[in-house]
Amino acid sequence: MSAFLVLNGPNLNRLGQREPAIYGRATLDDLEQELLAWGKARQVRIDCFQSNHEGELIDRIHQAEEVYQGIVFNPGAFTHYSYALRDAVASINLPVIEVHISNIHKRESFRHQSVLAPVCLGQISGLGLAGYRLALEALLEYIKKQE
């Protein structure tokens, strides 16, 4: 059975409350329940984790290599400046897809740069919560091609 880790960074615990015009009204729990159901229907294990703390996210990335076949990661604001998270992703031998609910390229200029994108398999931006599911589907396709 394939297993994937879905990581969410700072402020994503505020989904449904934080800027609903940008991020929607669905909560993090709503998202996680949807992803768990998606995984169950495909016999894929999905584990979700959210933290507002960079070190906790780094620890999860390091631990993932022994447990998962890939990671879907929304690093939140860390996207734009966390070289520590970038180095954590680069240090593991797992495909990582960076996901953003909003289109970061249509927002403030400081959001246009991702320091993680160069070490990720790909990036999905601006497709709302569906981006997470699409990232999981892309990881499944990628894994199949590697077998």
C-alpha positions as a Markdown table, in Angstrom:
| # | Residue | x | y | z |
|---|---|---|---|---|
| 1 | Met | 0.0 | 0.0 | 0.0 |
| 2 | Ser | 1.3 | 3.4 | -0.9 |
| 3 | Ala | 1.5 | 6.0 | 1.8 |
| 4 | Phe | 1.8 | 9.8 | 1.5 |
| 5 | Leu | 2.4 | 12.6 | 4.0 |
| 6 | Val | 0.4 | 15.8 | 3.6 |
| 7 | Leu | 2.2 | 18.7 | 5.4 |
| 8 | Asn | 0.7 | 22.1 | 6.1 |
| 9 | Gly | 2.7 | 25.0 | 7.4 |
| 10 | Pro | 2.0 | 28.1 | 9.4 |
| 11 | Asn | -1.5 | 29.6 | 9.5 |
| 12 | Leu | -3.1 | 26.8 | 7.6 |
| 13 | Asn | -4.8 | 25.7 | 10.8 |
| 14 | Arg | -6.8 | 28.9 | 10.3 |
| 15 | Leu | -8.4 | 27.7 | 7.1 |
| 16 | Gly | -12.1 | 28.6 | 7.0 |
| 17 | Gln | -11.4 | 31.7 | 9.2 |
| 18 | Arg | -8.4 | 33.3 | 7.6 |
| 19 | Glu | -9.2 | 35.5 | 4.5 |
| 20 | Pro | -12.1 | 33.3 | 3.2 |
| 21 | Ala | -12.2 | 35.3 | 0.0 |
| 22 | Ile | -8.7 | 34.0 | -0.8 |
| 23 | Tyr | -8.7 | 30.6 | 0.9 |
| 24 | Gly | -12.3 | 29.6 | 1.0 |
| 25 | Arg | -14.6 | 28.5 | 3.9 |
| 26 | Ala | -13.5 | 24.9 | 4.2 |
| 27 | Thr | -11.4 | 24.2 | 7.4 |
| 28 | Leu | -8.2 | 22.2 | 7.7 |
| 29 | Asp | -10.3 | 19.4 | 9.1 |
| 30 | Asp | -12.6 | 19.4 | 6.1 |
| 31 | Leu | -9.5 | 19.2 | 3.8 |
| 32 | Glu | -8.0 | 16.4 | 5.8 |
| 33 | Gln | -11.2 | 14.4 | 5.9 |
| 34 | Glu | -11.5 | 14.8 | 2.1 |
| 35 | Leu | -8.0 | 13.6 | 1.6 |
| 36 | Leu | -8.4 | 10.6 | 3.9 |
| 37 | Ala | -11.5 | 9.6 | 2.0 |
| 38 | Trp | -9.7 | 10.0 | -1.3 |
| 39 | Gly | -6.9 | 7.7 | 0.0 |
| 40 | Lys | -9.3 | 5.1 | 1.4 |
| 41 | Ala | -11.1 | 4.9 | -1.9 |
| 42 | Arg | -7.7 | 4.1 | -3.6 |
| 43 | Gln | -6.2 | 2.0 | -0.8 |
| 44 | Val | -3.6 | 4.7 | -0.2 |
| 45 | Arg | -2.6 | 5.7 | 3.3 |
| 46 | Ile | -2.7 | 9.5 | 3.9 |
| 47 | Asp | -1.2 | 11.0 | 7.0 |
| 48 | Cys | -1.8 | 14.7 | 7.6 |
| 49 | Phe | 0.3 | 17.1 | 9.8 |
| 50 | Gln | 0.1 | 20.8 | 10.3 |
| 51 | Ser | 2.5 | 23.0 | 12.3 |
| 52 | Asn | 3.2 | 26.7 | 12.7 |
| 53 | His | 6.8 | 25.7 | 13.7 |
| 54 | Glu | 9.5 | 25.3 | 11.1 |
| 55 | Gly | 11.5 | 22.8 | 13.2 |
| 56 | Glu | 8.5 | 20.5 | 13.5 |
| 57 | Leu | 8.0 | 20.5 | 9.8 |
| 58 | Ile | 11.7 | 19.8 | 9.2 |
| 59 | Asp | 11.5 | 16.8 | 11.6 |
| 60 | Arg | 8.5 | 15.4 | 9.8 |
| 61 | Ile | 10.3 | 15.7 | 6.5 |
| 62 | His | 13.3 | 13.9 | 7.8 |
| 63 | Gln | 11.2 | 11.1 | 9.3 |
| 64 | Ala | 9.1 | 10.7 | 6.1 |
| 65 | Glu | 11.9 | 9.0 | 4.1 |
| 66 | Glu | 11.4 | 5.8 | 6.1 |
| 67 | Val | 7.6 | 5.8 | 6.0 |
| 68 | Tyr | 6.2 | 7.4 | 2.8 |
| 69 | Gln | 6.5 | 7.3 | -0.9 |
| 70 | Gly | 6.0 | 11.1 | -1.3 |
| 71 | Ile | 5.0 | 14.3 | 0.4 |
| 72 | Val | 2.4 | 17.0 | -0.5 |
| 73 | Phe | 3.6 | 20.2 | 1.2 |
| 74 | Asn | 2.0 | 23.5 | 1.6 |
| 75 | Pro | 4.7 | 25.4 | 3.4 |
| 76 | Gly | 2.6 | 28.6 | 3.8 |
| 77 | Ala | 4.7 | 31.7 | 4.3 |
| 78 | Phe | 7.9 | 29.6 | 4.8 |
| 79 | Thr | 7.7 | 29.1 | 1.0 |
| 80 | His | 9.3 | 32.4 | 0.4 |
| 81 | Tyr | 12.3 | 32.4 | 2.8 |
| 82 | Ser | 12.9 | 29.1 | 4.6 |
| 83 | Tyr | 16.2 | 27.8 | 3.4 |
| 84 | Ala | 16.0 | 25.3 | 6.3 |
| 85 | Leu | 12.9 | 23.7 | 4.8 |
| 86 | Arg | 14.4 | 23.8 | 1.4 |
| 87 | Asp | 17.4 | 22.0 | 2.6 |
| 88 | Ala | 15.3 | 19.4 | 4.5 |
| 89 | Val | 13.4 | 18.6 | 1.2 |
| 90 | Ala | 16.7 | 18.4 | -0.7 |
| 91 | Ser | 18.1 | 16.1 | 1.9 |
| 92 | Ile | 15.5 | 13.3 | 1.5 |
| 93 | Asn | 15.1 | 10.9 | -1.4 |
| 94 | Leu | 11.3 | 11.3 | -1.8 |
| 95 | Pro | 9.3 | 13.3 | -4.3 |
| 96 | Val | 7.7 | 16.4 | -2.9 |
| 97 | Ile | 5.0 | 18.4 | -4.5 |
| 98 | Glu | 4.6 | 22.0 | -3.3 |
| 99 | Val | 0.9 | 23.1 | -3.1 |
| 100 | His | -0.7 | 26.5 | -2.6 |
| 101 | Ile | -4.4 | 27.1 | -2.3 |
| 102 | Ser | -4.2 | 30.6 | -3.9 |
| 103 | Asn | -2.2 | 31.5 | -7.0 |
| 104 | Ile | 0.9 | 32.9 | -5.4 |
| 105 | His | 1.9 | 34.5 | -8.7 |
| 106 | Lys | -1.2 | 36.7 | -8.8 |
| 107 | Arg | -0.6 | 38.0 | -5.3 |
| 108 | Glu | 1.9 | 40.3 | -3.6 |
| 109 | Ser | 5.3 | 40.3 | -5.2 |
| 110 | Phe | 7.0 | 38.8 | -2.2 |
| 111 | Arg | 4.9 | 35.7 | -2.7 |
| 112 | His | 6.1 | 35.1 | -6.2 |
| 113 | Gln | 9.4 | 33.4 | -5.2 |
| 114 | Ser | 9.5 | 29.9 | -3.8 |
| 115 | Val | 12.8 | 28.8 | -2.3 |
| 116 | Leu | 11.4 | 25.2 | -2.2 |
| 117 | Ala | 10.2 | 24.9 | -5.8 |
| 118 | Pro | 13.7 | 24.1 | -7.2 |
| 119 | Val | 14.0 | 21.0 | -5.0 |
| 120 | Cys | 10.4 | 19.8 | -5.4 |
| 121 | Leu | 9.1 | 17.5 | -8.1 |
| 122 | Gly | 6.5 | 20.2 | -9.0 |
| 123 | Gln | 4.3 | 23.0 | -7.8 |
| 124 | Ile | 0.5 | 23.4 | -7.9 |
| 125 | Ser | -0.8 | 26.9 | -7.2 |
| 126 | Gly | -4.2 | 28.5 | -7.4 |
| 127 | Leu | -6.5 | 25.5 | -7.7 |
| 128 | Gly | -7.9 | 25.8 | -4.2 |
| 129 | Leu | -8.1 | 22.7 | -2.1 |
| 130 | Ala | -8.3 | 20.5 | -5.2 |
| 131 | Gly | -4.6 | 21.2 | -5.6 |
| 132 | Tyr | -3.9 | 18.7 | -2.7 |
| 133 | Arg | -5.8 | 15.9 | -4.4 |
| 134 | Leu | -4.1 | 16.7 | -7.8 |
| 135 | Ala | -0.7 | 16.5 | -6.1 |
| 136 | Leu | -1.6 | 13.1 | -4.6 |
| 137 | Glu | -2.7 | 11.9 | -8.0 |
| 138 | Ala | 0.5 | 13.2 | -9.5 |
| 139 | Leu | 2.6 | 11.4 | -6.9 |
| 140 | Leu | 0.8 | 8.1 | -7.6 |
| 141 | Glu | 1.5 | 8.5 | -11.3 |
| 142 | Tyr | 5.2 | 9.4 | -10.5 |
| 143 | Ile | 5.6 | 6.3 | -8.3 |
| 144 | Lys | 4.1 | 4.0 | -10.9 |
| 145 | Lys | 6.5 | 5.3 | -13.5 |
| 146 | Gln | 9.5 | 4.6 | -11.1 |
| 147 | Glu | 8.5 | 0.9 | -10.6 |
